[in-house]
Amino acid sequence: MYAYKEILTLENPQQLNLSKPLPFLKGKKLKCLLLLKMTRTK
């Protein structure tokens, strides 16, 4: 199992830009878990 953690600020919600490439080959299947800290706005 490989674990990777990075805090991102989204510029485009359709695309994630990581600071460094992941050590996987093209075509590999991944299971991704995305967590979003919700904040209340008034």
Helices and strands as residue ranges (DSSP letters): none
